Amino acid sequence: MIAQQQGAKAVLATLWPVADQSTASLMADMYRRRQGLGLSKIEALRQAQLALQAQPKYAHPYYWAPFILMGNWK
């Protein structure tokens, strides 16, 4: 991945195209959990995915499952 080659410690990527609104919600929640609760990157992502999955309109895996964290997950 180009970002990692350029020195990024971690990269969050998707496995397929994603919906803009649900992705924005997931990212905002992930960063809020990461900074506010001091969680690791992977735990913040996991909790944000579970929170998104709990919303009826985003329960389908299309909205929360395609994200993977590569590199330093701490």
C-alpha positions in Angstrom: 0.0 0.0 0.0 1.3 3.4 -1.0 0.5 5.1 2.3 2.5 2.5 4.3 5.4 2.8 1.8 5.4 6.6 2.5 5.7 6.0 6.3 2.1 5.7 7.6 2.1 3.5 10.7 -1.4 2.1 10.0 -3.8 2.2 7.1 -7.6 1.7 7.3 -8.7 0.3 3.9 -11.9 -1.2 2.5 -12.4 -4.5 0.6 -15.2 -3.1 -1.6 -17.0 0.2 -2.4 -18.7 1.7 0.7 -21.6 4.0 1.4 -20.6 7.6 2.2 -23.0 8.3 5.0 -22.4 5.1 7.0 -18.6 5.3 6.4 -18.6 8.9 7.7 -20.5 7.8 10.8 -18.2 4.8 11.4 -15.0 7.0 11.0 -16.3 9.7 13.3 -17.3 7.2 15.9 -14.0 5.3 15.6 -11.9 8.5 16.1 -14.1 9.6 19.0 -13.6 6.3 20.7 -9.9 6.3 20.0 -9.3 9.8 21.4 -12.0 10.0 24.0 -11.6 6.6 25.5 -7.9 5.9 24.7 -8.7 2.7 22.9 -6.3 1.0 20.5 -7.0 1.5 16.8 -8.3 -1.9 16.3 -10.6 -1.8 19.4 -11.9 1.6 18.5 -12.7 0.2 15.0 -14.3 -2.9 16.4 -16.6 -1.0 18.8 -17.5 1.5 16.0 -18.4 -1.4 13.7 -20.6 -3.0 16.5 -22.3 0.3 17.1 -23.0 0.8 13.4 -24.2 -2.8 13.1 -26.7 -2.2 16.0 -28.5 0.5 13.9 -31.3 -1.1 11.9 -30.6 0.8 8.7 -26.9 -0.2 8.8 -27.2 -3.8 10.1 -26.2 -5.4 6.8 -22.5 -6.2 6.6 -22.2 -4.0 3.5 -22.1 -1.0 5.8 -19.7 -2.2 8.6 -17.7 -5.3 7.4 -15.4 -4.1 4.6 -12.9 -2.2 6.7 -9.5 -3.7 7.6 -6.7 -2.1 9.6 -3.2 -2.9 8.3 0.0 -2.1 10.0 0.3 -1.0 13.7 -3.1 -1.8 15.2 -2.2 -0.5 18.7 
